[in-house]
Amino acid sequence: MSDPQAHATLICTLPARSGTGIHRAVSAWQIRFHTKVIRFEGFMSADLLPPPHAGSRDWKLIVRFRSPAQLEQWMLSAERGWLIAEAEELLADGAVFSESLPDKEETSHPGGVTEIIRSQIRPGMEEAYRLWTRRTQETQARFEGFRGVHIIAPTPGDGSFEWTTLLRFDSETNLDRWRHSPERSALLEEAREVIQKTEATRLKSPFPGWTPVDPKTGAAPPRWKTGLLVLVGLYPLVMINLRYVRPLFASLDITLVTLILNILTVAATTYITMPILVARFGWWLMPGKIEGDPRKSITNTTWRGLGIIMGILIAEAGIFWVIHA
C-alpha cells in the first residue's frame, strides 16, 4: 500500500512582469511545462495558481511526484532546464524564478472549478489506461484555463479498479469548452475498450450534493431549476416548522429556537424532499435530446416542468392558506 506522505512536492514561483497578455503567456508556459513533465515516471499533478491578490505578481506551479527519487529525476532533466530558461523571459525586472521543496503539502487552490471523475477500468487494462490518460492530459494542457490534473490510482491489493481524476480549470466556461470539444470526444471513443463506466461530479455548485450532474458532460442542472425545486420542498417545511414545531419550543430563547428549526429544515431538505423531487423531476432538470428538433424538445420539456412546478407551489400556498384560515 502506498504511503501518501512519501509524495514529493516542488513549488515553482514565477514573479511575472505586468502588462497585457502576461496571463496568456504564463498559461502557455504552463502548457509547455505540463506536456514535458507528464512524460516522467511518477508524475502526479501540476497545478498553476495565479497571484493571490492584486498587489502580488507571484504565479505558483505546484508539481507533485509519487516519490522524492522520481522528483529528483525531473530536477536533473534537460527538459526542466529548458523550461526554466523559457520562464525567465516572463520575469519582472530584477525578479528570479525559484523552486522550493515545502515542509508540508501545499493544498491551496484558490478560484477555479474542479471536476471529480471516477472511472471504472476493465480488468487487465491498467497500462492501456495509463497511456490513454497521458494522451488525454497532453491534450487538456493545450486548452485555455487549464490549471492541472491529479490522478489517484486504486490502492494495490484491494481489488478495486476505480481510478479518480481531479481535473481543474480556471472557470466553468473553459472547463465546458474542453468537455464539449471534438478532441475530448475522440479520446472518449478511444477509451471504449478500456473504461467500463465513468461518473463525473463538478464541485462548484450552488447546491452541492442535492442534484446530480450529467455523467457525459459533468454539467450541473441550471441554477434556476435547482432553486425552484429547493423552493418546492423548502416552503412546506418552513410553514410546518413555524406553525407546529416552533410552539413546542416557546419557552426557549428565539436564537436557539431558530437554530433548531434551521437544523430540522436543512436535514429534511437534504434527506427527504430533495431526493424525492430530484427523482421525480430528473426529466426536467436535465432533459435529454429526443427525436425531432432537440432544442425544441428541450424547450417544451422545460416549459412543461415549469408549469408543473408553479402549479405545485400554488397548491402548497393554497393548502396552508386554508389551514391557517
C-alpha positions in Angstrom: 0.0 0.0 0.0 1.4 3.4 -1.0 2.2 5.9 1.7 0.8 9.3 0.8 3.4 11.0 3.0 6.1 9.7 0.5 4.8 12.0 -2.2 7.2 14.7 -3.2 6.1 18.3 -3.9 8.0 21.0 -5.8 6.8 24.7 -5.7 7.9 26.8 -8.6 7.5 30.6 -8.1 7.4 32.9 -11.1 7.3 36.6 -10.3 5.9 37.7 -13.7 6.1 41.1 -15.3 3.0 43.1 -15.6 1.2 44.1 -18.8 -1.3 42.9 -21.3 -1.1 39.3 -22.4 1.0 38.1 -19.4 -1.8 35.9 -18.2 -1.9 34.1 -21.5 1.9 34.0 -21.7 2.2 32.3 -18.3 -0.6 29.8 -19.2 1.2 29.0 -22.4 4.4 28.3 -20.5 2.5 26.1 -18.1 1.1 24.1 -21.0 4.6 23.5 -22.3 5.7 22.6 -18.8 2.9 20.1 -18.5 3.5 18.4 -21.8 7.1 17.8 -20.8 6.7 16.7 -17.2 3.9 14.4 -17.8 6.3 12.0 -19.6 8.4 11.5 -16.5 7.7 8.4 -14.3 5.9 9.1 -11.1 4.4 12.4 -12.2 1.1 13.1 -10.4 0.0 16.7 -11.0 1.0 20.2 -11.9 -1.4 22.9 -10.6 -1.0 26.6 -11.7 -2.0 29.1 -9.0 -2.4 32.8 -10.1 -1.2 35.7 -7.9 -3.4 35.6 -4.7 -4.2 39.3 -4.7 -3.8 42.4 -6.9 -0.6 43.5 -5.2 1.2 40.2 -5.9 2.8 39.1 -9.2 3.9 35.6 -8.0 2.5 32.8 -10.0 3.0 29.4 -8.4 3.2 26.0 -10.1 2.8 23.1 -7.7 4.3 19.9 -9.1 3.8 16.6 -7.4 5.6 13.2 -7.9 4.9 9.9 -6.3 8.4 9.8 -4.6 11.4 12.1 -3.9 13.6 9.9 -6.2 11.2 10.4 -9.1 11.1 14.2 -8.5 14.9 14.2 -8.4 14.9 12.6 -11.9 12.8 15.6 -13.1 15.1 18.1 -11.3 18.1 16.7 -13.1 16.5 16.6 -16.6 17.3 18.8 -19.6 13.6 19.4 -20.1 13.4 21.2 -16.7 16.4 23.4 -17.7 14.7 24.4 -21.0 11.5 25.3 -19.2 13.3 27.4 -16.6 15.1 29.3 -19.4 11.7 30.0 -21.0 10.2 31.2 -17.7 13.0 33.7 -17.3 11.6 35.6 -20.3 8.4 36.2 -18.4 10.0 37.6 -15.2 9.6 41.1 -13.9 12.7 43.2 -13.9 15.1 42.0 -11.3 12.9 39.1 -10.3 14.2 35.5 -10.0 12.5 32.2 -10.8 12.7 30.0 -7.7 11.9 26.4 -6.7 11.4 25.1 -3.2 10.6 21.8 -1.5 8.0 22.6 1.2 8.0 21.0 4.6 4.3 20.3 4.3 1.9 19.6 1.4 0.6 22.7 -0.4 -3.2 22.4 -0.6 -4.3 25.9 -1.7 -6.3 26.0 -4.9 -7.9 29.5 -5.0 -10.7 30.1 -7.5 -11.5 28.0 -10.5 -13.6 24.8 -10.7 -12.7 21.2 -10.0 -14.3 18.2 -11.6 -14.0 14.8 -10.0 -14.1 11.9 -12.5 -14.4 8.3 -11.3 -13.5 5.8 -13.9 -14.1 2.0 -13.6 -11.3 0.4 -15.6 -11.8 -3.0 -17.2 -9.6 -5.7 -15.5 -6.2 -6.1 -17.2 -6.4 -2.7 -18.9 -4.5 -0.6 -16.3 -1.5 0.0 -18.6 -3.7 1.0 -21.5 -5.5 3.4 -19.2 -2.2 5.0 -18.1 -1.2 5.6 -21.7 -4.6 6.9 -22.5 -4.6 9.3 -19.5 -1.2 10.6 -20.7 -2.5 11.5 -24.1 -5.6 13.0 -22.5 -3.5 15.2 -20.2 -1.3 16.4 -23.1 -4.5 17.4 -24.9 -6.1 19.1 -21.9 -3.0 21.1 -21.3 -3.4 22.9 -24.6 -6.8 24.3 -23.6 -7.2 27.7 -22.2 -7.7 27.9 -18.5 -6.2 24.5 -17.7 -5.0 24.5 -14.1 -3.9 21.0 -13.6 -4.9 17.4 -13.1 -4.4 14.9 -10.3 -4.9 11.2 -10.9 -5.4 8.8 -7.9 -4.8 5.1 -8.6 -6.7 2.4 -6.6 -4.8 1.0 -3.6 -2.8 -2.0 -4.7 -4.3 -5.3 -3.4 -7.8 -4.0 -2.5 -9.4 -5.5 -5.7 -10.7 -2.1 -6.9 -10.5 -0.9 -10.5 -11.7 2.6 -9.8 -9.4 5.5 -10.7 -10.2 9.0 -9.6 -9.2 12.1 -11.6 -9.3 15.7 -10.2 -9.4 18.0 -13.2 -9.0 21.7 -12.6 -9.8 24.7 -14.9 -9.9 28.4 -14.0 -13.6 28.7 -14.9 -16.7 26.7 -15.7 -16.7 28.2 -19.2 -13.2 26.9 -20.0 -14.0 23.5 -18.4 -17.1 23.2 -20.6 -15.1 24.2 -23.6 -12.9 21.2 -23.0 -15.7 18.9 -22.2 -17.6 19.7 -25.4 -14.6 19.7 -27.6 -14.1 17.3 -30.6 -10.7 16.4 -29.1 -12.3 15.0 -25.9 -14.9 13.2 -27.9 -12.2 11.5 -29.9 -10.4 10.5 -26.7 -13.5 9.0 -25.2 -14.1 7.0 -28.3 -10.6 5.6 -28.0 -11.3 4.6 -24.4 -14.4 2.5 -25.0 -12.5 -0.8 -24.6 -10.6 0.5 -21.6 -13.1 2.3 -19.4 -16.2 0.4 -18.3 -18.0 3.2 -16.5 -17.4 6.9 -15.7 -19.1 9.2 -13.2 -18.3 13.0 -13.1 -19.0 15.5 -10.3 -18.4 19.2 -10.5 -17.6 20.7 -7.2 -18.5 24.3 -8.0 -22.3 24.1 -7.5 -24.8 26.3 -5.6 -26.4 23.2 -4.1 -23.6 20.6 -3.9 -24.9 17.1 -3.2 -28.6 17.9 -3.8 -28.7 17.5 -7.5 -26.8 15.1 -9.8 -24.6 16.1 -12.8 -24.8 14.8 -16.3 -22.4 11.8 -16.4 -21.5 12.7 -20.0 -20.7 16.4 -19.7 -20.3 16.8 -15.9 -22.6 19.8 -16.1 -24.9 20.5 -13.2 -28.6 21.4 -13.9 -29.3 25.1 -14.4 -29.3 27.0 -11.1 -32.8 28.4 -11.6 -34.2 24.9 -11.9 -32.4 23.6 -8.8 -33.5 26.7 -7.0 -37.2 26.2 -7.8 -37.0 22.5 -6.7 -35.5 23.6 -3.4 -38.3 26.2 -3.0 -41.0 23.5 -3.7 -39.5 21.3 -0.9 -38.5 24.1 1.4 -41.8 26.1 1.6 -43.9 23.4 3.2 -41.1 22.6 5.7 -40.8 26.2 6.8 -44.6 26.5 7.2 -44.8 23.3 9.2 -41.9 24.4 11.4 -43.4 27.8 12.0 -46.9 26.6 12.7 -46.5 23.3 14.5 -42.8 22.9 15.7 -42.0 26.4 16.9 -44.7 26.5 19.6 -43.1 23.4 21.1 -40.0 25.4 22.0 -41.9 28.6 23.1 -40.0 28.7 26.4 -36.6 28.8 24.7 -34.7 31.9 23.5 -35.5 32.8 19.9 -31.8 32.4 18.9 -31.8 28.8 20.0 -35.2 28.1 18.5 -34.1 29.5 15.1 -31.0 27.3 15.2 -33.1 24.2 16.0 -35.7 25.0 13.2 -32.9 25.5 10.7 -31.2 22.2 11.6 -34.5 20.4 11.1 -35.3 22.2 7.8 -31.9 21.6 6.2 -31.9 17.9 7.3 -35.4 17.3 5.9 -34.4 19.1 2.7 -31.2 17.1 2.3 -32.6 13.6 3.2 -36.3 13.8 2.3 -37.6 16.5 0.0 -34.7 16.9 -2.4 -34.1 13.2 -3.1 -37.8 12.8 -3.8 -38.1 15.9 -6.0 -34.9 15.1 -7.9 -36.1 11.6 -8.6 -39.5 12.9 -9.8 -38.1 15.8 -11.8 -35.0 14.3 -13.3 -36.5 14.5 -16.7 -36.9 18.3 -16.2 -33.6 19.1 -14.5 -31.5 17.5 -17.4 -33.8 16.9 -20.4 -32.3 14.6 -23.0 -32.2 15.1 -26.7 -35.1 13.2 -28.3 -36.4 12.8 -31.8 -37.1 15.8 -33.9 -35.5 19.2 -33.2 -33.5 18.7 -29.9 -33.7 22.3 -29.0 -37.5 22.4 -29.5 -38.0 19.2 -27.5 -35.8 20.5 -24.6 -37.7 23.9 -24.6 -41.1 22.1 -24.5 -39.9 19.9 -21.6 -38.6 23.0 -19.7 -41.9 24.9 -20.1 -43.9 21.8 -19.1 -41.8 21.2 -16.0 -42.0 24.9 -15.1 -45.8 24.8 -15.3 -46.0 21.7 -13.0 -43.6 23.4 -10.5 -45.7 26.6 -10.4 -48.8 24.5 -10.0 -47.3 22.7 -7.0 -46.2 26.0 -5.4 -49.7 27.5 -5.8 -51.3 24.3 -4.4 -49.0 24.4 -1.4 -49.8 28.0 -0.7 -53.5 27.3 -1.1 -53.4 24.4 1.4 -51.6 26.4 4.1 -53.9 29.4 3.4 -57.0 27.3 4.1 -55.4 25.6 7.2 -54.4 29.0 8.6 -57.8 30.5 7.9 
